[in-house]
Amino acid sequence: MDGLTVLFIPYSTLKTLDEVLTEYIHNNNLPERWILVGHGDYITANRQLNSYEPGFYMPISSKTINKYNPLRVILGHIHKPSEYGKVFYPGSPCGLDITETGKRKFILYDTRSDILSRKSIQTSVIYIIETVLTFPVESEMDLLRNKIDHMIEKWSLTEEELNRVKMRLKVLGFTRNLPNIKEFLIKYLKEKRVTLNDSDGLDLSSVLVIKDIDEDRISIFDKVKEKVESLDLQNFGSSKDKVLDKTMEIIFGE
């Protein structure tokens, strides 16, 4: 197609993609422009294993890819949409459960320009998993409201897409009143037309309740929180919420 050869390699229980590809190229001339389409694991330390099929599945290595130099390698098997250099996983076209989050997409490949793009699929459900941090301060509900608003805005969904969301929300941190948090979040998410996925959709199991709060500790935390929020932590491999969560453990912990 347009001077491009597409090599499809079917699944084999006895061989790796490396072996099948090497064997094929040994017996055939290697085309100038070609892509590989298969169903297996790209061996890289950065890729998460497929939770549905543990272990490696007909793997292909970067060494083999670099040796034979296809324009693209497009693979199935991994359910999460991913890309590693010239290796692409379209991901599952419809989330099988809550762990397969976000809008689902398929790959569109232009054989002339070697441009690869992703196109959204209209699915009946858009699964989302989120985590928010709560603080034991007077303005706790206002802070949670702002976090929820920012979280929904970050999804970049239309009003129609928002109606198809099923979310699992985990709350971390410390609070003065756990029932109030639960009541507020259920009510506010309903106002925002976000549906919780199931009975476990709102997870408050990690929130610690402070019964006898020390106002001096609150004051210390407010100052630390202000300082942390002014920092740029992108180059330190952590998020502000993680730092604040650990800060609360130190300040409010027994």
N, C-alpha and C positions, 0 to 999 in steps of 0.2 A: 504494500500500500504506500504510494508516494515515495517509492524507493526505500521503504522501511520494511524490515523483516520482523515479524512477531513470532517468537519461539514460545510455545506453550508446553510446559512440562507437567504431566499428570502425577498424581500421588503414587509413591511406591513405598511399601512397607520395609523393603530391604536395602534401599539406597538413600543417600543424601542428595540434595539438589546439586551439591558440588560434584558428586560422582557422576550423576546423570548428565550434567552440563559438560563436564570434561570429556566424557565418553562420546557425546553427540558431536562436539567440536572436533574431536580426534578423527571422526569418520566423515565430517562434512566441512566444506569451506566456511570460514567465518565471514559473514556479511559485513559490509562497511557500516551500515546503520541498522541497528537491531535493538529490540527490547525483549526482556524476559518476563513472562507471566507464569506464576506458579503458586503453590500453596504450602508455605512452610515458614520456618523461623530464620530470621536474619540474626546471626550470632553477634551480639553487641552487648556490652555491659550496661548500656543505658536503657535497654528495652525490658519492659515488664513481661513476664511469662503470661501466657493465656490461662486464665483461671479455670476455663472449662476443660482444657486438655493439658494437664501438667506434664512437665518434661519437654524436651526438644522434639520438634516435629519436622522431619525432612529438612534439616538445616542447610543454610548456604552461608559461606563466610565472606568477609570483606576481601580476603586474599584472592578468592576465585573471581569476585566481581571486578577487582582491580586488574586481574590478569587478562580477562576476556573483554572487559570494558563495554558493557551494554550501555545504551543511552539511559535506560531506566530499568529498574527491577520492580515489578508490581506483584505483591504477594497477598494471599488470603491468610486465614488461620487466626491472626491476631484481631480481636474484636474492637480494639481501640484504634481510631484513626491516628496514624503516626507516620513520620518520615525521618529518614536518616540518610542525608546526602541524596543519592540517586535511588534509594530504596523507599518505596511507598506502600503503606497499608491503607486501603480504602476504609477499613473498619466495617463492622456489621451494619447493614442497611436499616435495621430496626433493632432498638435496644431489647435484649432478651430479659433483662431485669434492671433494677434500680442502679446497679453499678456501672451500666453502660450509659453514661450521661451525655447531655447536650444534643444539639440537632444532628441528626444522622445525615451522612453525605455519600455520594459516589464519585468516582474519579472520571474525569473527561480528559482524554489525551489527544492533542492535535498532532497527527502524524507528520505534518509538513514542518511545523515550527518547533517541535519538541517541547511544547508548552503543556504543562499538566495543571489542571484546575479541579476544584471540588464543587459539586453542585448539591444543594440541600434536597432532602427527600421529605415529602409530606407524610409524616407519621402520625398516628392517633395519639401517641404519648411522647412527651419529652421529659426524660428522667433527669433529675438534678440532685446532687448531694452538696450541701454547704455546711460550713462551721462558722459560728459567731461567738464572740467573747463578750461576757457581761461583767460589769463592775459594780461593787457594793457602794454606790454613791447615790445621792439624792436624785440625780438626773438619770438614773439607770434606764428607765423606760424610754426617755427621749434619746439616749444613746443607742438603745436597741432599735428604735424606730429609724434612726439615721442609718444604722448598719444594714437593716433590711432594705431600705430604699436604695442604698448604694449597691447592694448585692443584686437586686432586681435590674437596676439600670445597667450593670455590668453584663448581664445576660444578652442584651441587645435583641430582645424578642419583640415581635409585634403584639398588639392586643390579642389577636386571634391565637397566636402561638402561646401566649401566656396562659390562656385558658386550657391548654393541653399539658401544662407542666404538672408533674407529680414529683414532689420534693421530699428528701429526708434532711432534716435540719438538726445538727448536733450543737448544743450550747456548752461552752466551757467557761470557767472563771468562778467568781464568788458573788454571792447575792445576800441581801437582807431578808428577802421573802420569795421563796421558790414558787408557791402557788400563784403569786402575782405575775411572775414571769410567764408561767405557763398560760394563764388566762389572757395576758396581753398578747403573746405571740400567736395564739390560736385566733384571737379576734382580729389582730392586725393583718395576718396573712390572708384571712378570709376577705378582709376589705380590699386587699391587693389582688384578690382573685387567684391566689396561689394555693393549690391543693396539696395537702400532705399525702405521701404515698400510701401509708398504712397506719396501723396502731402504733408502730414504732417510728412514725414519721417525724415526731418531735422527741429528741433524745436529750433529757435533762439529767441523766445519770451521773455526769461528771461535774455538775455544778455543786459547789460546796456552800453551805449556808452558815453565815456568821450570825450567831444569836446575840451575843453581847459585844457590840461593835465599839471599838475605841476610836474616838474622833481624831486623836493624834495620828493614828495609823492611816485614817482616811486622808488627812492632810498631807502626810508623807507620800501616800500613793498618788494623790493629785499632782504633786510636784514632779514625781518620777514620770508619771504618765505624760505630762506636758513636755518634759525633756525628751522622752522616747519618741513622741510623735513629731518632734522637730528634727529627728535624725534621719539620715539616708542609709538604710540597711541593706540595699540591694546587693552590695558586694560582699556581704557577710554571711550569705546563705541562710538567712533567717527572716522572719516577718515581724512586724511590730506587735501583732497579736501574740505571737509566741513569746516574745520578750516580756510583754505585759503580763501574760499568764504566769510565767516564772516569777515575775516581780511580785504578783499577788500571793503566790505560794510563800515567798519569803516574808512579806509584810503581814499577811493575815493568817498564815499557818500557825499551828500550835507550837 
